[in-house]
Amino acid sequence: MAETKIKEAKEPLFGKKERKLLVDPLLDNNPITIQVLGVCSALAVTSLLMPSLVMTIAVVFVCAFSNLLTSLLRNIIPNEVRLIAQLIIIATLVTIVELSLKYFDYPTYKELSVYIGLIITNCIVMGRLEAFAMGNKPWKSFLDGLGNGVGYGIILLVVAFFRELFGKGTLFGAQILPEGYFANNLMVMPAAAMFILAVFIWIQRSRNKELIDIS
Amino acid sequence: MSTTKIYLFVGIMTVVVATLLTGLRNLTAGQAEINEKVFNKRAILKSLADGLDGDLDVMTDEEVQAVFNDNVQQYVVKLNGSVVEDMVAEDIKMKKEVKKADGDRNLPLFVYSNPTSGKTYYITAVRGKGLWDEIWGSIALEEDFKTIAGVSFDHAAETPGLGAEIKDNAAWVSQFTGKSIYNDAGEFVSILVRKGGAIPGNPHQVDAITGATITGDGVTKMLEKGLVQYEPYFATLRASN
């Protein structure tokens, strides 16, 4: 885990450290493949690209803004009830996502409804609040949340890409593989996400030996 | 940290959050309700398959509403064949109706007239149990009240790639089109989702989905129990024709 220690000095709005906060979780400290958090929803929603994309947007939104809000409130949140306060912040944002989906895209809401609610229990979100936002300034926390949300989303989309392509022969619902392609039903099952994740982790760690046994 | 401050913090936070979310909900509720209705209308029209005048996938929400206003007549019928006057079919919640006693049950019926072909279709609603939770669907019958024009199914929690195929797999769904729920002797036989594959040429069977035996059996039971309920009303229609 990289709880970057940030000095309380005057720093540029988007300096080296800020960049690191944003970029690190995308690959070298990815919440799913390195920290192995949030795997549950990564298995559940990735059989098609479209719901994965909506889920990604939802998690990026919740992760970034819950980090921002928690960081803004970090000095007035009583330590005794900090987990409850964090949960309320996350639950509020998730409810906002749910209401907006119902308003803008009802079919996707129907498809994802259970999993949207489960963002509340996504370890990535709460993990970042506890590990980062409670001890860092708002702007940095926002970037950290953004980075982790996008890092989660990248994996979701990569997994969904392979699962939809080989499981259905389509991408975003459009036929890609020729008509005669015999769909591989295994890819549609949640277990397939586990295989793809494992291959991703394997490739990632064989390219960067430093990542081995880091967690 | 004093206890008072903790209470104060939690109190203020709760009030702020509750106000915010209630406000947002009230703001979005109207449109959300319309969205839900259109979603249900699409599911009903989907059962028509090729019987529908137009392509449902490219229809806008307004066009779906228009089809319902112009070409669909809604009826609520009872198991004894009588029509309930003061109810609207699309407001019927099948989830509640299937739990009612036979005499109290209200059944929604949507009668669609295709403006191009002039054909009439009778769309019935069925609901039953799959493997994990409830499954439901719309079954469109042709003017003879026997031949299936098409079906559409949905489910609460069937397994993606297995039981959920009753909704997602268009090829499986299309098997129902042209099948008959009555045999040559005029007896109600429904449709059997047959494990191991439908016997070729049998007009009352469709293939099961590999690995989804219980969901398939659920569909069989749902059709058997659901479709026969409309028979008394169809009998009155047949008599009046």
Chai-1 contact restraints between the chains, C-beta under 6 A:
chainA,res_idxA,chainB,res_idxB,connection_type,confidence,min_distance_angstrom,max_distance_angstrom,comment,restraint_id
A,S47,B,P160,contact,1.0,0.0,6.0,A-B,restraint_1
A,P78,B,M1,contact,1.0,0.0,6.0,A-B,restraint_2
A,P78,B,I6,contact,1.0,0.0,6.0,A-B,restraint_3
A,P78,B,F9,contact,1.0,0.0,6.0,A-B,restraint_4
A,E80,B,I6,contact,1.0,0.0,6.0,A-B,restraint_5
A,V81,B,I6,contact,1.0,0.0,6.0,A-B,restraint_6
A,I88,B,V17,contact,1.0,0.0,6.0,A-B,restraint_7
A,T92,B,V17,contact,1.0,0.0,6.0,A-B,restraint_8
A,T95,B,L21,contact,1.0,0.0,6.0,A-B,restraint_9
A,L99,B,L24,contact,1.0,0.0,6.0,A-B,restraint_10
A,L99,B,T28,contact,1.0,0.0,6.0,A-B,restraint_11
A,K102,B,A32,contact,1.0,0.0,6.0,A-B,restraint_12
A,Y103,B,T28,contact,1.0,0.0,6.0,A-B,restraint_13
A,Y103,B,Q31,contact,1.0,0.0,6.0,A-B,restraint_14
A,Y103,B,A32,contact,1.0,0.0,6.0,A-B,restraint_15
A,Y106,B,N35,contact,1.0,0.0,6.0,A-B,restraint_16
A,Y106,B,F39,contact,1.0,0.0,6.0,A-B,restraint_17
A,N185,B,G161,contact,1.0,0.0,6.0,A-B,restraint_18
A,V188,B,P160,contact,1.0,0.0,6.0,A-B,restraint_19
A,V188,B,G161,contact,1.0,0.0,6.0,A-B,restraint_20
A,M189,B,G161,contact,1.0,0.0,6.0,A-B,restraint_21
